[in-house]
Amino acid sequence: MSMKRIHSKGFTILELMVVIAITGVVSAIGIPSMKAFLIQNELSEVAQELRLSMKLARSEAIARGVDAIVCSSITAAGPVSTCSNVAGNWNKGWLVGVDINNNGQLDEASGELIKAYDINDNTQITITPTAPAFDHTVSYLYTGWISAGTVLGFDICSGYGAADGYPRRELRSSIAGAPQLTKNTVTRC
């Protein structure tokens, strides 16, 4: 008589505990890094979108031969999109357009609204103008120059805390109107 040996095809409790420990260590290292990655991506996306919106307004002003604006918005929904005309509303989003009838609104039916950008309500991104002239509107003359006659700037930060903070994005434009985006690694948010 010969005895058959049966081999079990599974994990021992020791092997399972080692795998759980390794998973815990990798998660402890990876999850904070992933969160920082997502925050920095959101910060970069908003900064890049604002820069592109400013470039769009400038090019539309030159192409159409009329003044164009980028303004902080209350809402971009509906047939008429309204600029907020309130300082500090850049964190909600902005509108790009040409206000042909000078009523402070951008009428989509008349082709005044060119672009609307909404920022998610759950974000902690802050957009701070560096000059009071740009608290709620950036205006471009038909020449492509900034109508306020001063250097334009925005500081874009994340409200999420980090040990050293996240690098601030700085959007600057000369009087001639071409916006430049830089990452300030010295001044952190």
C-alpha atoms as one frame of an Amber mdcrd trajectory, in Angstrom:
protein
   0.000   0.000   0.000   1.231   3.311  -0.936   0.049   6.541   0.631  -0.792
   9.418  -1.560   0.494  12.722  -0.494  -1.888  15.626  -1.044  -0.348  19.036
  -1.740  -2.367  22.045  -0.818  -2.592  24.828  -3.439  -3.067  27.970  -1.397
  -1.327  30.520   0.745  -0.146  30.026   4.236  -1.095  32.614   6.826   2.534
  33.731   6.961   2.651  34.383   3.216  -0.610  36.303   3.392   0.671  38.485
   6.258   3.866  39.303   4.328   1.818  40.373   1.282  -0.436  42.558   3.469
   2.606  44.167   5.111   4.219  44.928   1.740   0.940  46.363   0.446   0.686
  48.568   3.533   4.195  49.935   3.105   3.702  50.640  -0.613   0.355  52.351
   0.095   1.857  54.475   2.864   4.483  55.732   0.444   2.373  55.875  -2.726
  -0.905  57.477  -1.616   0.581  60.805  -0.412   2.715  60.962  -3.557  -0.348
  60.350  -5.721  -2.325  63.062  -3.920   0.527  65.549  -4.425   0.683  64.551
  -8.081  -3.055  65.172  -8.544  -2.904  68.553  -6.767   0.034  69.705  -8.873
  -1.727  68.571 -12.056  -4.855  70.508 -11.106  -2.758  73.582 -10.333  -0.945
  73.311 -13.668  -4.188  72.763 -15.593  -5.913  75.846 -14.160  -2.832  78.019
 -14.703  -2.436  76.790 -18.276  -6.138  77.307 -19.051  -6.031  80.897 -17.780
  -2.929  81.585 -19.889  -4.574  80.079 -22.978  -7.734  82.094 -22.327  -5.705
  85.299 -22.179  -3.913  84.393 -25.408  -7.281  83.656 -27.035  -8.720  87.017
 -25.964  -5.657  88.831 -27.265  -5.751  87.055 -30.624  -9.518  87.646 -30.978
  -9.030  91.352 -30.263  -6.425  91.572 -33.009  -8.294  89.362 -35.493 -11.702
  91.041 -35.066 -10.361  94.545 -34.591 -12.446  95.058 -31.416 -11.682  95.068
 -27.706 -11.788  91.659 -26.006 -12.040  90.665 -22.359 -11.292  87.860 -19.963
 -13.478  88.288 -16.900 -14.196  86.369 -13.730 -17.607  84.783 -13.984 -20.594
  84.054 -11.836 -21.887  81.390 -14.157 -21.337  80.308 -17.708 -24.752  78.666
 -18.094 -27.564  79.959 -20.237 -27.775  82.121 -23.337 -26.147  85.090 -21.583
 -22.979  84.661 -19.561 -22.284  87.354 -17.013 -18.981  88.714 -15.802 -18.966
  88.874 -12.009 -17.680  92.461 -11.690 -16.633  91.474  -8.164 -13.038  91.238
  -7.054 -11.811  87.777  -6.177 -14.187  85.625  -8.229 -11.465  84.162 -10.461
 -11.595  80.976  -8.349 -15.011  80.134  -9.814 -14.007  80.428 -13.455 -13.854
  82.977 -16.232 -15.257  83.982 -19.580 -13.512  85.062 -22.758 -15.319  87.243
 -25.214 -15.835  90.440 -27.099 -18.419  92.731 -25.530 -19.597  94.321 -28.774
 -22.534  96.234 -27.240 -20.570  97.189 -24.058 -23.244  95.931 -21.643 -20.880
  93.907 -19.435 -22.419  90.618 -20.554 -21.328  88.194 -23.203 -24.260  87.198
 -25.410 -23.729  83.798 -26.995 -26.386  84.360 -29.671 -24.518  87.441 -30.907
 -21.196  85.609 -30.943 -19.767  87.640 -28.065 -18.923  84.651 -25.843 -15.921
  82.789 -27.174 -15.047  80.512 -24.261 -16.260  79.720 -20.755 -14.131  77.951
 -18.164 -15.668  76.730 -14.909 -13.584  75.656 -11.953 -14.860  72.751  -9.882
 -16.490  73.868  -6.614 -14.458  71.270  -4.701 -11.109  72.706  -5.722  -8.908
  74.713  -3.416  -7.122  76.573  -6.190  -6.835  80.322  -5.582  -6.206  82.867
  -8.307  -5.034  86.229  -7.003  -4.519  89.252  -9.278  -1.279  91.121  -8.608
  -2.810  94.504  -9.498  -6.231  95.956  -8.589  -6.859  96.763 -12.254  -7.303
  93.010 -12.863  -9.497  92.138  -9.887 -12.308  90.963 -12.166 -11.472  91.808
 -15.805  -8.509  91.768 -18.145  -9.228  93.933 -21.183  -7.347  93.813 -24.463
  -7.452  96.642 -26.981  -7.974  95.837 -30.640  -4.174  96.139 -30.990  -3.631
  93.223 -28.575  -2.254  95.479 -25.853  -3.627  95.425 -22.296  -5.983  98.386
 -21.894  -5.046  99.096 -18.254  -1.584 100.133 -19.371   0.170  98.155 -16.665
   1.798  94.767 -16.312  -0.766  92.044 -15.726  -0.258  89.289 -13.217  -1.937
  86.447 -11.412  -0.582  84.223  -8.657  -2.147  80.766  -8.764  -1.876  78.590
  -5.672  -3.291  75.434  -4.188  -5.036  75.643  -0.840  -4.063  72.075   0.002
  -1.317  72.103   2.558   1.975  70.357   2.046   5.078  70.187   4.201   6.961
  72.641   2.006   3.949  73.909   0.033   3.371  73.566  -3.674   5.254  75.773
  -6.131   3.223  78.851  -7.006   2.334  79.391 -10.657   2.815  82.975 -11.805
   1.060  84.254 -14.885   2.557  87.535 -16.065   1.940  89.658 -19.110   3.637
  92.755 -20.396   1.663  95.765 -21.539   1.961  94.324 -25.045  -0.291  91.503
 -23.804   1.518  88.199 -24.352   1.047  86.083 -21.177   3.915  83.977 -19.802
   3.508  81.235 -17.216   6.275  80.374 -14.761   6.603  77.988 -11.847   8.009
  79.772  -8.801   9.839  77.123  -6.797  11.125  79.672  -4.269   7.757  81.108
  -3.245   5.452  78.279  -2.334   1.778  78.232  -1.488
